[in-house]
Amino acid sequence: MPQIGEPRGDAAIVFQHAMDRTVELVAAGVAERMFLDGEPVPSVSDVEQWVAYALLVASSPDAADRFIATCESMDAIFCVQTQTFSLRWQPY
């Protein structure tokens, strides 16, 4: 990975893949938290993977936490939009 101050263009695909996979991995917990009672019990392997992806692209543990929080926010927005759409959608 590029060091601080180095161009990141060549690593952009890695950053995008890490973001995509982290969004996918945190999605289950976000959806469970939004639609079910109680706190979700996350899969240990999912947590290990999203932490690994976050640490791959982040420069510090604090930045990794913020990266994960951003991915969770993206999932929450998607869940709300999907729920709103499904409430309006009417089958034939």
DRENPA-3360 file (N, C-alpha, C; in nm, 2 decimals, always signed):
BEGIN
1 = MPQIGEPR = +0.08/-0.12/+0.00/+0.00/+0.00/+0.00/+0.09/+0.12/+0.00 ~ +0.04/+0.23/-0.06/+0.12/+0.35/-0.07/+0.14/+0.41/+0.07 ~ +0.25/+0.47/+0.09/+0.27/+0.54/+0.22/+0.21/+0.68/+0.22 ~ +0.20/+0.74/+0.33/+0.14/+0.88/+0.34/+0.22/+0.97/+0.25 ~ +0.14/+1.04/+0.17/+0.20/+1.14/+0.07/+0.23/+1.08/-0.06 ~ +0.23/+0.95/-0.08/+0.25/+0.88/-0.21/+0.12/+0.88/-0.29 ~ +0.13/+0.88/-0.42/+0.01/+0.86/-0.51/-0.06/+0.73/-0.48 ~ -0.19/+0.74/-0.48/-0.27/+0.62/-0.45/-0.35/+0.57/-0.57;
9 = GDAAIVFQ = -0.32/+0.62/-0.68/-0.40/+0.58/-0.80/-0.38/+0.44/-0.84 ~ -0.26/+0.38/-0.82/-0.24/+0.24/-0.86/-0.31/+0.15/-0.76 ~ -0.34/+0.20/-0.64/-0.40/+0.11/-0.53/-0.55/+0.14/-0.52 ~ -0.61/+0.22/-0.61/-0.75/+0.25/-0.60/-0.84/+0.13/-0.61 ~ -0.80/+0.03/-0.69/-0.88/-0.09/-0.70/-0.89/-0.17/-0.57 ~ -0.77/-0.17/-0.50/-0.77/-0.23/-0.37/-0.85/-0.16/-0.27 ~ -0.85/-0.03/-0.27/-0.93/+0.05/-0.18/-1.08/+0.02/-0.20 ~ -1.12/+0.02/-0.33/-1.26/+0.00/-0.37/-1.30/-0.14/-0.33;
17 = HAMDRTVE = -1.22/-0.24/-0.35/-1.26/-0.37/-0.31/-1.27/-0.39/-0.16 ~ -1.18/-0.32/-0.08/-1.19/-0.33/+0.06/-1.32/-0.26/+0.11 ~ -1.36/-0.15/+0.05/-1.48/-0.08/+0.08/-1.60/-0.17/+0.05 ~ -1.61/-0.22/-0.07/-1.72/-0.31/-0.11/-1.74/-0.43/-0.02 ~ -1.63/-0.50/+0.01/-1.64/-0.62/+0.09/-1.68/-0.58/+0.24 ~ -1.63/-0.47/+0.29/-1.66/-0.43/+0.42/-1.81/-0.39/+0.43 ~ -1.86/-0.32/+0.33/-2.00/-0.29/+0.33/-2.08/-0.42/+0.33 ~ -2.04/-0.52/+0.25/-2.12/-0.64/+0.24/-2.11/-0.71/+0.38;
25 = LVAAGVAE = -2.00/-0.71/+0.44/-1.98/-0.79/+0.57/-2.05/-0.73/+0.68 ~ -2.06/-0.59/+0.69/-2.13/-0.53/+0.80/-2.28/-0.52/+0.78 ~ -2.33/-0.55/+0.66/-2.47/-0.53/+0.62/-2.56/-0.62/+0.71 ~ -2.52/-0.74/+0.74/-2.61/-0.83/+0.81/-2.64/-0.77/+0.95 ~ -2.54/-0.73/+1.02/-2.55/-0.67/+1.15/-2.64/-0.54/+1.15 ~ -2.61/-0.46/+1.05/-2.69/-0.33/+1.04/-2.84/-0.36/+1.02 ~ -2.87/-0.46/+0.93/-3.01/-0.49/+0.90/-3.07/-0.56/+1.02 ~ -3.00/-0.64/+1.09/-3.06/-0.70/+1.21/-3.09/-0.60/+1.32;
33 = RMFLDGEP = -3.00/-0.50/+1.33/-3.02/-0.40/+1.43/-3.14/-0.31/+1.40 ~ -3.16/-0.29/+1.27/-3.27/-0.20/+1.22/-3.41/-0.27/+1.23 ~ -3.41/-0.40/+1.20/-3.54/-0.47/+1.18/-3.58/-0.57/+1.28 ~ -3.48/-0.61/+1.37/-3.51/-0.71/+1.47/-3.49/-0.65/+1.61 ~ -3.56/-0.71/+1.71/-3.54/-0.67/+1.85/-3.41/-0.73/+1.90 ~ -3.35/-0.65/+1.99/-3.22/-0.70/+2.05/-3.10/-0.66/+1.97 ~ -2.99/-0.69/+2.03/-2.86/-0.66/+1.96/-2.82/-0.78/+1.88 ~ -2.77/-0.76/+1.76/-2.73/-0.88/+1.68/-2.61/-0.94/+1.73;
41 = VPSVSDVE = -2.59/-1.07/+1.70/-2.47/-1.14/+1.73/-2.39/-1.16/+1.60 ~ -2.29/-1.08/+1.58/-2.22/-1.09/+1.46/-2.14/-1.22/+1.44 ~ -2.12/-1.26/+1.32/-2.04/-1.37/+1.29/-1.89/-1.34/+1.32 ~ -1.82/-1.42/+1.39/-1.68/-1.39/+1.43/-1.60/-1.38/+1.30 ~ -1.62/-1.46/+1.20/-1.53/-1.46/+1.08/-1.56/-1.33/+1.01 ~ -1.69/-1.28/+1.01/-1.72/-1.16/+0.94/-1.65/-1.04/+1.01 ~ -1.65/-1.04/+1.14/-1.58/-0.93/+1.21/-1.43/-0.93/+1.18 ~ -1.38/-1.05/+1.19/-1.23/-1.06/+1.16/-1.20/-1.01/+1.02;
49 = QWVAYALL = -1.29/-1.04/+0.92/-1.26/-1.00/+0.78/-1.28/-0.85/+0.77 ~ -1.38/-0.79/+0.83/-1.40/-0.65/+0.81/-1.29/-0.57/+0.88 ~ -1.25/-0.62/+0.99/-1.13/-0.55/+1.06/-1.01/-0.56/+0.97 ~ -0.98/-0.67/+0.91/-0.87/-0.69/+0.83/-0.87/-0.60/+0.71 ~ -0.99/-0.59/+0.64/-1.00/-0.49/+0.53/-0.98/-0.35/+0.58 ~ -1.04/-0.31/+0.69/-1.03/-0.18/+0.74/-0.88/-0.14/+0.77 ~ -0.81/-0.24/+0.83/-0.67/-0.21/+0.86/-0.58/-0.21/+0.74 ~ -0.63/-0.28/+0.63/-0.55/-0.28/+0.51/-0.55/-0.14/+0.44;
57 = VASSPDAA = -0.66/-0.07/+0.45/-0.67/+0.06/+0.39/-0.65/+0.18/+0.48 ~ -0.66/+0.16/+0.61/-0.65/+0.27/+0.70/-0.51/+0.29/+0.76 ~ -0.48/+0.41/+0.80/-0.34/+0.44/+0.85/-0.33/+0.42/+1.00 ~ -0.44/+0.40/+1.07/-0.44/+0.39/+1.21/-0.56/+0.31/+1.26 ~ -0.56/+0.26/+1.38/-0.68/+0.19/+1.43/-0.80/+0.29/+1.44 ~ -0.78/+0.41/+1.47/-0.89/+0.51/+1.47/-0.95/+0.53/+1.33 ~ -0.86/+0.54/+1.23/-0.91/+0.55/+1.10/-0.98/+0.43/+1.05 ~ -0.94/+0.31/+1.10/-1.01/+0.18/+1.07/-1.15/+0.18/+1.13;
65 = DRFIATCE = -1.16/+0.23/+1.25/-1.29/+0.24/+1.32/-1.39/+0.33/+1.24 ~ -1.33/+0.45/+1.19/-1.41/+0.54/+1.11/-1.45/+0.48/+0.98 ~ -1.36/+0.40/+0.92/-1.39/+0.34/+0.79/-1.51/+0.24/+0.81 ~ -1.50/+0.16/+0.92/-1.61/+0.06/+0.94/-1.74/+0.14/+0.97 ~ -1.74/+0.25/+1.05/-1.86/+0.33/+1.07/-1.92/+0.38/+0.95 ~ -1.83/+0.43/+0.85/-1.88/+0.48/+0.72/-1.95/+0.37/+0.65 ~ -1.89/+0.25/+0.65/-1.96/+0.13/+0.58/-2.09/+0.10/+0.64 ~ -2.10/+0.11/+0.78/-2.22/+0.08/+0.85/-2.33/+0.19/+0.81;
73 = SMDAIFCV = -2.29/+0.31/+0.80/-2.38/+0.42/+0.76/-2.43/+0.40/+0.62 ~ -2.34/+0.35/+0.53/-2.39/+0.32/+0.39/-2.49/+0.21/+0.39 ~ -2.47/+0.11/+0.47/-2.57/+0.00/+0.48/-2.70/+0.05/+0.54 ~ -2.70/+0.13/+0.64/-2.82/+0.18/+0.70/-2.90/+0.26/+0.60 ~ -2.83/+0.35/+0.52/-2.90/+0.43/+0.42/-2.96/+0.34/+0.32 ~ -2.89/+0.23/+0.28/-2.95/+0.14/+0.18/-3.07/+0.07/+0.23 ~ -3.06/+0.02/+0.36/-3.18/-0.05/+0.42/-3.30/+0.04/+0.42 ~ -3.28/+0.17/+0.46/-3.40/+0.26/+0.47/-3.45/+0.28/+0.33;
81 = QTQTFSLR = -3.37/+0.30/+0.23/-3.42/+0.33/+0.10/-3.49/+0.20/+0.04 ~ -3.44/+0.08/+0.07/-3.50/-0.04/+0.02/-3.63/-0.06/+0.09 ~ -3.64/-0.04/+0.22/-3.76/-0.06/+0.29/-3.87/+0.04/+0.24 ~ -3.83/+0.17/+0.22/-3.92/+0.27/+0.16/-3.97/+0.22/+0.03 ~ -3.88/+0.18/-0.06/-3.92/+0.13/-0.19/-4.02/+0.01/-0.18 ~ -3.99/-0.09/-0.10/-4.07/-0.20/-0.09/-4.21/-0.17/-0.03 ~ -4.22/-0.07/+0.05/-4.35/-0.03/+0.10/-4.44/+0.03/-0.01 ~ -4.37/+0.10/-0.10/-4.44/+0.16/-0.21/-4.47/+0.07/-0.33;
89 = WQPY = -4.39/-0.03/-0.35/-4.40/-0.12/-0.46/-4.52/-0.21/-0.45 ~ -4.60/-0.22/-0.55/-4.72/-0.30/-0.55/-4.71/-0.40/-0.67 ~ -4.72/-0.53/-0.64/-4.71/-0.63/-0.75/-4.84/-0.62/-0.84 ~ -4.83/-0.67/-0.95/-4.95/-0.67/-1.05/-5.07/-0.73/-0.99;
% end
